[in-house]
């Protein structure tokens, strides 16, 4: 879609231009719900099964977007039949319903999508929180739950409150061995893991002239860790260069904010003032200078993920490792982000450099980032170029994960301890002039005429999505779990190879809800309607809708929290779980685990107050249902699947 560069009425920032061009409902008034037309969707083999099962359940005959894609990149460890069956289901369903299918070995969805399919000015809705990576291409790229993606694939708008647009003005240039990852971490240091909630981060300023699309992708990718909806960069000469290198220059259009555009808030960052940074255990927001933690012995270094696995990233690593050897006690693993990246590394001899230095080459996939392999030892220190270091995410509950740039990771692997990369001399890498797009591992959908002949393959682990009835107007239940602040979706439903293999089977995966916090929760919750009580930013992290769907399957009726992360709050509504926000955060203490609660739902309304009565003590605790009128109807129906089925 061509996005208008100017408005006759007012000067617009880039985000508002793209929203205006895709506005399907609502008005661009801060906080008011808007509906956006979606051009592209993506999902992968950890979210795509449920998204396509829900797409089927909704009765859509074929996708209505310009392009929808399914990627095999998460569940690649095939130790049983489940993952292979999932891939067969995804491939056949994609062919039948009109999606493109990226086979295993083609690469991580965000890296491949940026290389191959992202377009300036488009809207992208991805069933993965790091779909924000597309913002590097001036794409309004937003992560969401699989059900929202399924509905968008069917041609319906995607809804969200009109966000604040935070302008980030970048000046200066990176100093020696300071990189885009350090800027992403600096933004996290400034905003924290919740400071971006309700906002889109829009970048502008003179520093962008020298900031490549690959570097922008690292920053856009990690924007979600601030709680932001997404991040976006203009489409400029750097964008044209990136597209031209891949033979896609015809897709270029110049896009930028108007000269007099304004923002709802602004933040200025001088790249020249940055130093190498690290996110320390156990939060992406726990940022310190590498120089402050230098000397800490390292057990494992893992380089890759959708954040830092590009040609430029890995050629820099090869330049640092060339002719060197890592200490015997250090484990170094490297995972290229795409087949295209891997091929270029092989052409330039970088793979040989990795192997000679003692590195192990991993499959072109997400791998260690989402806990599929490469768990560190007990209490081990693992440096990673990925985007999250939540407790237990690596597969080792006591693992200590540090998030760093590829350069910091590489020099630290050689030294056997966390090392400031500025001690290195200049690194010279040879970036290719051309990286032609290769679609040989991307399977196109069947034509509409042939789609009717396609049989969908369903293995025994693939179960139809459950449907739910509305809650009774007088809702009574127990507080089945009381939690603290910044509960992540990894806390609710852990990552890892074993649990990921159950993403198509809600009855099976529901047994692991809150497994790392309280393994007794599922059995306790199944006894009747329940309430979870928590603090600020409940549900931060991954978009995995299973963290709402599986608790609903167990009977969770409401989460009472101080505040919610955006994607998880929407997922709760989609499956009929009430997201109730405490009017007085201090009253969380009045709702301890084991107490019996009741709430009257007869007056359910948007932005309405619901009084939660503690039947054990008699205390009344007011809460706010801070959702839209549309979401109230969804909650009353028992969830979005039931609501849309009733409309047929």
SULFENWO-V406663 format. One record per pair of residues at least 6 apart in sequence whose C-alpha atoms are under 7 Angstrom apart, sorted by the first residue. I is the first residue (numbers start at 1). J is the second residue. D is the distance in whole Angstrom. If there is no record, write none. Layout:
BEGIN
<<I,J,D> <I,J,D>>
END
This chain:
BEGIN
<<1,121,6> <1,122,6> <2,121,7> <3,17,7> <3,18,6> <3,21,6> <3,121,6> <4,17,7> <5,255,7> <6,258,7> <11,258,6> <11,260,6> <11,261,5> <12,257,6> <12,258,6> <12,261,5> <13,257,4> <13,258,6> <13,261,5> <13,262,6> <14,256,5> <14,257,4> <18,121,6> <22,36,5> <22,37,5> <23,35,6> <23,36,5> <23,37,6> <24,35,5> <24,36,5> <24,37,6> <24,157,7> <25,34,6> <25,35,5> <26,33,6> <26,34,5> <26,35,6> <27,34,6> <28,162,6> <29,162,6> <30,162,5> <30,163,6> <30,164,7> <31,161,5> <31,162,5> <31,163,6> <32,161,5> <32,162,5> <33,159,7> <33,160,5> <33,161,4> <33,162,6> <33,628,7> <34,159,6> <34,160,6> <34,161,6> <34,162,6> <35,157,5> <35,158,5> <35,159,4> <35,160,7> <36,157,5> <36,158,5> <36,159,6> <37,157,5> <37,158,7> <38,65,7> <38,123,5> <38,124,6> <38,125,7> <38,152,7> <38,157,7> <38,158,7> <39,65,5> <39,66,5> <39,67,7> <39,122,6> <39,123,5> <39,124,6> <40,65,6> <40,66,6> <40,67,5> <40,68,5> <40,123,6> <40,124,5> <40,125,6> <41,67,7> <41,68,5> <41,69,6> <41,124,5> <41,125,5> <41,126,5> <41,149,7> <41,153,7> <42,68,6> <42,69,5> <42,70,6> <42,125,7> <42,126,5> <42,127,6> <43,69,6> <43,70,5> <43,71,6> <43,126,6> <43,127,5> <43,128,7> <44,70,5> <44,71,4> <44,72,6> <44,73,7> <45,71,6> <45,72,5> <45,73,7> <45,74,6> <45,75,6> <45,87,7> <46,74,6> <46,75,6> <46,500,6> <46,503,6> <47,127,6> <47,146,6> <47,544,7> <48,70,7> <48,146,7> <49,86,7> <49,90,6> <49,504,6> <50,146,7> <50,504,6> <51,146,5> <51,147,6> <51,149,7> <51,150,5> <52,150,7> <53,464,7> <53,465,7> <54,147,6> <54,150,6> <54,465,7> <55,150,5> <55,151,7> <58,641,7> <58,645,7> <60,154,6> <61,97,6> <62,97,4> <62,98,6> <63,97,6> <63,98,6> <63,153,5> <63,154,5> <64,153,6> <64,154,5> <64,155,5> <65,153,6> <65,155,6> <67,99,7> <68,99,5> <68,100,6> <69,99,5> <69,100,5> <69,101,6> <70,99,7> <70,100,6> <70,101,5> <70,102,6> <71,101,6> <71,102,5> <71,103,6> <71,109,6> <72,102,6> <72,103,6> <72,104,5> <73,104,6> <73,107,6> <73,108,5> <73,109,7> <73,365,5> <73,366,6> <74,365,7> <74,366,5> <74,367,7> <75,83,6> <75,497,7> <75,500,7> <75,501,7> <77,372,7> <77,497,7> <78,84,7> <82,461,6> <82,501,6> <83,501,6> <85,459,5> <88,457,6> <89,456,6> <89,457,5> <89,458,6> <91,101,6> <92,455,7> <92,456,5> <92,457,6> <93,456,6> <94,100,6> <94,101,6> <94,445,6> <95,445,4> <95,446,5> <95,451,7> <96,445,7> <96,446,6> <96,451,5> <96,454,6> <98,445,5> <98,446,7> <99,445,5> <100,442,7> <100,443,6> <100,444,5> <100,445,6> <101,442,5> <101,443,5> <101,444,7> <102,441,6> <102,442,4> <102,443,6> <103,441,6> <103,442,6> <105,339,7> <105,364,6> <105,365,7> <106,338,6> <106,339,5> <106,364,7> <106,441,6> <107,337,6> <107,338,4> <107,339,6> <107,364,5> <107,365,5> <108,306,6> <108,337,6> <108,338,6> <108,365,5> <108,366,6> <110,131,6> <110,133,6> <110,306,6> <111,306,6> <111,337,6> <111,338,6> <112,338,6> <114,134,6> <116,437,6> <118,134,6> <118,137,7> <118,139,7> <119,137,6> <119,139,6> <119,251,7> <120,137,5> <120,138,5> <120,139,5> <120,235,6> <120,252,7> <120,253,6> <121,138,6> <121,139,5> <121,140,7> <122,139,5> <122,140,6> <123,139,6> <123,140,5> <123,141,6> <124,139,7> <124,140,6> <124,141,4> <124,142,6> <125,141,6> <125,142,5> <125,143,6> <125,144,7> <125,149,6> <126,142,6> <126,143,5> <126,144,6> <126,149,7> <127,143,6> <127,144,5> <127,145,5> <127,146,5> <127,149,6> <127,543,7> <128,143,5> <128,144,6> <128,542,7> <128,543,5> <129,143,4> <129,144,7> <129,224,7> <129,542,5> <129,543,5> <130,143,6> <130,221,5> <130,224,7> <131,141,6> <131,142,6> <131,143,5> <132,141,5> <132,142,5> <132,143,7> <132,220,6> <132,221,5> <132,230,5> <132,231,6> <133,217,5> <133,220,5> <133,221,4> <134,141,5> <135,141,6> <135,220,6> <135,231,6> <135,232,4> <135,233,6> <136,213,6> <136,216,5> <136,217,5> <136,220,6> <136,232,6> <136,233,5> <137,213,7> <137,233,7> <137,235,6> <137,239,6> <138,232,6> <138,233,5> <138,234,5> <138,235,5> <139,232,7> <140,232,7> <141,230,7> <142,229,6> <142,230,6> <143,543,7> <144,543,6> <144,567,6> <145,543,5> <145,544,6> <145,545,5> <145,567,7> <145,571,6> <146,545,6> <148,158,7> <152,158,6> <163,198,5> <163,199,5> <163,200,6> <164,198,6> <164,199,5> <164,200,6> <164,264,6> <165,199,6> <165,200,5> <165,201,6> <165,202,7> <165,263,6> <165,264,5> <165,265,7> <166,199,6> <166,200,6> <166,201,5> <166,202,6> <166,263,6> <166,264,6> <166,265,5> <166,266,5> <167,201,6> <167,202,5> <167,203,6> <167,263,6> <167,265,6> <167,266,5> <167,267,6> <168,201,7> <168,202,6> <168,203,5> <168,204,6> <168,266,6> <168,267,5> <168,268,6> <169,203,6> <169,204,5> <169,205,5> <169,267,6> <169,268,5> <169,269,6> <170,204,6> <170,205,5> <170,206,6> <170,207,5> <170,208,7> <170,268,6> <170,269,5> <170,270,6> <170,271,7> <171,205,6> <171,206,6> <171,207,5> <171,269,6> <171,270,5> <171,271,6> <172,207,6> <172,270,5> <172,271,5> <172,272,5> <173,207,6> <173,271,5> <173,272,5> <174,271,5> <174,272,5> <175,272,6> <176,422,6> <177,421,6> <177,422,5> <178,274,7> <178,275,6> <178,276,5> <179,405,7> <180,215,5> <180,218,6> <180,219,6> <181,218,6> <181,219,7> <181,404,7> <181,405,5> <182,276,6> <182,277,5> <182,405,7> <184,219,5> <184,222,6> <185,277,7> <185,279,7> <185,287,7> <188,226,6> <188,285,5> <189,285,6> <189,287,6> <191,226,6> <192,226,6> <192,285,5> <193,225,6> <193,226,4> <193,227,6> <193,285,5> <194,226,5> <194,227,5> <194,537,7> <195,226,6> <195,227,7> <196,226,5> <196,227,5> <196,228,4> <197,227,5> <197,228,5> <197,229,7> <198,228,6> <198,229,6> <199,228,5> <199,229,6> <200,228,6> <200,229,5> <200,230,5> <200,231,6> <201,230,6> <201,231,4> <201,232,6> <202,231,6> <202,232,5> <202,233,6> <203,232,6> <203,233,5> <212,238,6> <213,238,6> <213,239,6> <213,242,7> <218,307,5> <218,308,6> <220,231,5> <220,232,7> <221,307,6> <222,387,6> <223,230,6> <223,231,6> <224,230,6> <225,284,7> <225,541,7> <227,565,7> <234,255,6> <234,256,5> <235,253,7> <235,254,5> <235,255,5> <235,256,6> <236,254,6> <236,255,7> <240,249,6> <240,252,6> <243,249,5> <245,433,6> <245,434,4> <245,435,6> <245,436,7> <246,434,6> <246,435,5> <246,436,4> <246,437,5> <247,436,6> <247,437,7> <275,289,7> <276,289,6> <276,290,6> <276,420,7> <277,287,7> <277,288,6> <277,289,4> <277,290,5> <277,404,7> <278,287,6> <278,288,6> <278,289,6> <278,290,6> <278,402,6> <278,403,5> <278,404,5> <279,285,6> <279,286,5> <279,287,4> <279,288,6> <279,402,5> <279,403,5> <279,404,7> <280,286,5> <280,287,6> <280,401,7> <280,402,5> <280,403,7> <281,389,6> <281,400,6> <281,401,6> <281,402,6> <282,389,5> <282,390,5> <282,391,6> <282,401,7> <283,389,6> <283,390,6> <284,388,6> <284,389,6> <290,420,6> <291,420,6> <293,418,7> <294,418,5> <294,419,5> <294,420,7> <295,417,5> <295,418,5> <295,419,6> <296,417,5> <296,418,5> <297,416,6> <297,417,4> <297,418,6> <298,330,7> <298,381,5> <298,382,6> <298,416,5> <298,417,5> <298,418,7> <299,329,7> <299,330,5> <299,331,6> <299,380,6> <299,381,5> <299,382,6> <300,330,6> <300,331,5> <300,332,6> <300,376,7> <300,381,6> <300,382,5> <300,383,6> <301,331,6> <301,332,5> <301,333,6> <301,382,6> <301,383,5> <301,384,6> <301,409,6> <301,413,6> <302,332,6> <302,333,5> <302,334,6> <302,383,6> <302,384,5> <302,385,7> <303,333,6> <303,334,5> <303,335,6> <303,384,6> <303,385,5> <303,406,6> <304,334,6> <304,335,5> <304,336,6> <304,337,6> <304,385,6> <304,386,7> <305,337,6> <305,366,6> <305,369,6> <305,385,7> <305,386,5> <306,337,6> <307,385,7> <307,386,6> <307,387,6> <308,385,6> <308,386,7> <308,406,7> <309,336,5> <309,337,5> <310,336,7> <310,337,6> <310,341,6> <311,341,5> <311,345,7> <312,431,7> <313,406,6> <315,350,7> <315,429,6> <316,407,7> <316,427,7> <316,429,6> <317,406,6> <317,407,6> <317,410,6> <318,350,5> <318,353,6> <318,354,6> <319,427,7> <320,410,7> <320,411,7> <321,353,7> <321,354,7> <321,357,6> <321,410,7> <322,353,5> <322,357,7> <323,357,7> <324,357,6> <325,357,4> <325,358,6> <325,414,7> <326,357,6> <326,358,6> <326,413,6> <326,414,5> <327,414,7> <327,416,6> <330,413,7> <330,416,6> <332,359,5> <332,360,6> <332,413,7> <333,359,6> <333,360,5> <333,361,6> <333,362,6> <334,359,7> <334,360,6> <334,361,5> <334,362,6> <335,361,6> <335,362,5> <335,363,6> <335,364,6> <335,365,7> <336,342,6> <336,364,5> <337,364,6> <337,365,7> <338,364,6> <339,364,7> <345,351,6> <367,373,6> <368,374,6> <368,394,7> <369,386,6> <370,393,7> <370,394,7> <370,495,6> <370,496,6> <371,393,6> <371,394,5> <371,395,5> <371,495,6> <371,496,4> <371,497,7> <372,496,5> <372,497,5> <375,394,5> <375,395,5> <375,396,6> <376,382,7> <376,396,6> <376,399,6> <377,396,7> <377,399,7> <378,396,7> <378,398,6> <378,399,6> <379,398,5> <379,399,5> <379,400,6> <380,399,5> <380,400,6> <381,399,6> <381,400,5> <381,401,6> <382,400,6> <382,401,5> <382,402,6> <383,401,6> <383,402,5> <383,403,6> <383,404,7> <383,409,6> <384,401,7> <384,402,6> <384,403,5> <384,404,6> <384,409,7> <385,403,5> <385,404,5> <385,405,6> <385,406,6> <386,403,6> <387,403,7> <389,401,5> <389,402,7> <391,397,6> <392,398,7> <392,399,7> <393,490,7> <393,495,6> <395,496,6> <407,421,6> <408,419,7> <408,420,6> <408,421,5> <411,419,6> <411,421,6> <412,418,5> <412,419,5> <461,504,7> <461,505,6> <462,504,5> <462,505,6> <463,504,6> <463,505,5> <467,641,7> <467,642,7> <468,638,6> <468,639,7> <468,642,7> <469,637,7> <469,638,5> <470,636,6> <470,637,5> <470,638,4> <471,638,7> <473,600,6> <473,601,5> <473,602,5> <474,599,6> <474,600,5> <474,601,6> <475,598,5> <475,599,5> <475,600,6> <476,529,7> <476,597,6> <476,598,4> <476,599,7> <477,528,7> <477,529,5> <477,530,5> <477,531,7> <477,596,6> <477,597,5> <477,598,6> <478,530,5> <478,531,6> <478,594,6> <478,595,6> <478,596,4> <478,597,6> <479,530,6> <479,531,5> <479,532,6> <479,592,7> <479,593,5> <479,594,5> <479,595,6> <479,596,6> <480,524,7> <480,525,6> <480,530,6> <480,531,6> <480,532,6> <480,593,6> <480,594,6> <481,532,5> <481,533,6> <481,593,5> <482,532,6> <482,533,5> <482,534,6> <482,592,6> <482,593,5> <483,533,6> <483,534,5> <483,535,7> <484,534,5> <484,535,5> <485,534,6> <485,535,4> <485,536,5> <485,537,6> <485,538,7> <486,536,6> <486,537,5> <486,538,5> <486,540,6> <487,537,7> <487,538,5> <487,539,6> <487,540,6> <488,538,7> <488,539,5> <488,540,5> <488,541,6> <489,539,5> <489,540,6> <489,541,6> <489,542,6> <489,547,6> <491,514,6> <491,516,7> <491,517,7> <492,513,6> <492,514,5> <492,547,6> <493,512,6> <493,513,5> <493,514,6> <493,547,5> <499,509,7> <502,508,7> <502,509,5> <503,509,7> <506,550,6> <510,550,5> <510,551,7> <511,522,6> <513,522,6> <513,551,7> <514,521,7> <522,554,7> <525,554,6> <525,555,6> <525,556,7> <526,554,5> <526,555,6> <528,555,6> <529,555,5> <529,556,6> <529,557,6> <530,555,6> <530,556,5> <530,557,5> <530,558,7> <531,556,6> <531,557,6> <531,558,5> <531,559,6> <532,558,7> <532,559,5> <532,560,6> <533,559,6> <533,560,5> <533,561,6> <534,560,6> <534,561,5> <534,562,7> <535,561,5> <535,562,5> <535,563,7> <536,561,7> <536,562,5> <536,563,5> <536,564,7> <537,563,5> <537,564,4> <537,565,5> <538,561,7> <538,563,6> <538,564,5> <538,565,6> <539,564,6> <539,565,5> <539,568,5> <540,565,5> <543,567,6> <543,568,7> <545,571,6> <548,571,6> <548,572,5> <548,575,7> <549,575,6> <552,575,7> <552,577,7> <556,577,7> <557,577,5> <557,578,6> <558,577,5> <558,578,4> <558,579,6> <558,580,7> <559,578,6> <559,579,5> <559,580,6> <560,579,6> <560,580,5> <560,581,6> <560,582,7> <561,580,6> <561,581,5> <561,582,6> <562,581,5> <562,582,5> <562,585,6> <563,581,6> <569,579,6> <572,578,7> <572,579,7> <573,631,6> <573,634,7> <573,635,6> <573,639,7> <574,634,7> <574,639,5> <574,640,5> <575,638,7> <575,639,4> <575,640,6> <576,634,7> <576,635,5> <576,638,5> <576,639,4> <579,625,7> <580,623,6> <580,624,6> <580,625,5> <581,623,5> <581,624,5> <581,625,7> <582,622,7> <582,623,5> <582,624,6> <583,622,6> <583,623,5> <583,624,6> <587,621,7> <591,614,7> <595,614,7> <595,616,6> <596,614,6> <596,615,5> <596,616,6> <597,612,7> <597,613,6> <597,614,5> <597,615,5> <598,612,6> <598,613,5> <598,614,7> <598,615,7> <599,611,6> <599,612,5> <599,613,6> <605,632,6> <606,625,6> <606,626,6> <606,627,5> <606,628,5> <606,629,5> <606,632,6> <607,624,6> <607,625,5> <607,626,5> <607,627,6> <608,624,6> <608,625,5> <609,622,6> <609,623,6> <609,624,5> <609,625,6> <610,622,6> <610,623,5> <610,624,6> <611,620,6> <611,621,6> <611,622,4> <611,623,6> <612,620,6> <612,621,5> <612,622,6> <612,623,7> <613,619,6> <613,620,5> <613,621,6> <614,620,6> <634,640,5> <634,643,6> <637,643,5>>
END
